[in-house]
Amino acid sequence: MFGRSRIASPWRDTLIPRRSIPVCLCLLLFIGCAPEERSPTPDPNPPVTADARWLISVLAADSLEGRRAGSEGSRIAARLIAEQFELAGLEAAGDSGYLQRIPLRIVTRSNGRSRPTLSTWAEFDSLPAGERTIETNVIGLVRGSDPDLAGEFVLVTAHFDHVGIGRAVDGDSIYNGADDDASGVAALVEIARTTAQAPPRRTVVFAAMAGEELGLLGTRWYIDHPAVPLDSTVADLNLEMIGRPDSAIGPGRLWLTGFERSTMGSGFTDAGIAIDPDPRPGQSFYQRSDNIAFALIGIPAHTLSSFGLHPDYHSPDDEIERIDFEHLETVIEVASEAVRTLADGPSPEWNPGGQP
């Protein structure tokens, strides 16, 4: 069930042949058995919108309970994304297939509420069972086609967690996170698929990060345990909240946080890609997503978004019904062009004074 209403998926018949039986079971087990609208002649190659809608509908389903880091909903999401990476043809780059395990310690605060924090494997083994859990990043890569550049890496990221269950609003207490950031994850998977079909010159690493909402847990772990050398990682392009158009720039366009900080933004402009500077620098979005952790260690890192300050941010109303799929399909193509520009062209550099 998606949000407060049940939606029949006219795309499911089209998508099932492209996915394995475990995903079909995931649909049945976790989003219910809604009546389906059947197409008499299913399209074997559905448009990007169909796949994106399918994936967002699962990630933002009530049954995943807002995908809070450390929860069962988050673990289901990670396994689903791993399967999508495999189907896209990515090479597994975690420590357990596509999964990179993250030890977490569950800390109970004075108000009685618990919160997972990063641990170490040495500490983890000594913790009581009730005080520990394992999270995972999901990591896959496409090897570069140019022998001279395949040892350089472009990192593409999006976080798959959200804030879980919270204060009820009109009887709804599940914070589904369709835009934040199931939309970015759907784009990550689609870009991975198209990249694998025609590998660029540099190697591209696709990483769905855990625990962004609780302090960049997955990204901080990745930096300490990178899948590829950080000193050979030339850029991080993060995808965050791209499912609804920003009225400040119009539909079908994205903006880049910290546009002026490095040559990444001007490189996109020179390539004619529909990416604008952040129209609201006063909101400090550059510091508010996974990219900032990479920037702080010297990697040119920025976030693509089209968040227009809609009122459903971190609320139970961030549901699939509010995603603009025409906009999403266009900006997935825009983001895919941006990734290929980074992977084929000059590596971005910090502008003077741009590195935080």
Stockholm file with secondary structure:
# STOCKHOLM 1.0

chainA/1-356         MFGRSRIASPWRDTLIPRRSIPVCLCLLLFIGCAPEERSPTPDPNPPVTADARWLISVLAADSLEGRRAGSEGSRIAARLIAEQFELAGLEAAGDSGYLQRIPLRIVTRSNGRSRPTLSTWAEFDSLPAGERTIETNVIGLVRGSDPDLAGEFVLVTAHFDHVGIGRAVDGDSIYNGADDDASGVAALVEIARTTAQAPPRRTVVFAAMAGEELGLLGTRWYIDHPAVPLDSTVADLNLEMIGRPDSAIGPGRLWLTGFERSTMGSGFTDAGIAIDPDPRPGQSFYQRSDNIAFALIGIPAHTLSSFGLHPDYHSPDDEIERIDFEHLETVIEVASEAVRTLADGPSPEWNPGGQP
#=GR chainA/1-356 SS CBTTBCCCCTTHHHHGGGSCHHHHHHHHHHSCCCCCCCCSSCCSSCCHHHHHHHHHHHHTCGGGGGGBTTSHHHHHHHHHHHHHHHHHTCEECSSBTTEEEEEEEEEECTTSCEEEEECCHHHHTTSCGGGEEEEEEEEEEECCSCTTTTTSEEEEEEECCBCCEEEEETTEEECCCIIIIIHHHHHHHHHHHHHHHSCCSSEEEEEEESCGGGTSHHHHHHHHSCSSCGGGEEEEEEECCCSSCCTTTCTTCEEETTGGGBSHHHHHHHTTCSEEECSCGGGCGGGSSTHHHHHHTTCCEEEEECCCCCTTTTSTTCCGGGCCHHHHHHHHHHHHHHHHHHHHSCCCCBCTTCCC
#=GC SS_cons         CBTTBCCCCTTHHHHGGGSCHHHHHHHHHHSCCCCCCCCSSCCSSCCHHHHHHHHHHHHTCGGGGGGBTTSHHHHHHHHHHHHHHHHHTCEECSSBTTEEEEEEEEEECTTSCEEEEECCHHHHTTSCGGGEEEEEEEEEEECCSCTTTTTSEEEEEEECCBCCEEEEETTEEECCCIIIIIHHHHHHHHHHHHHHHSCCSSEEEEEEESCGGGTSHHHHHHHHSCSSCGGGEEEEEEECCCSSCCTTTCTTCEEETTGGGBSHHHHHHHTTCSEEECSCGGGCGGGSSTHHHHHHTTCCEEEEECCCCCTTTTSTTCCGGGCCHHHHHHHHHHHHHHHHHHHHSCCCCBCTTCCC
//
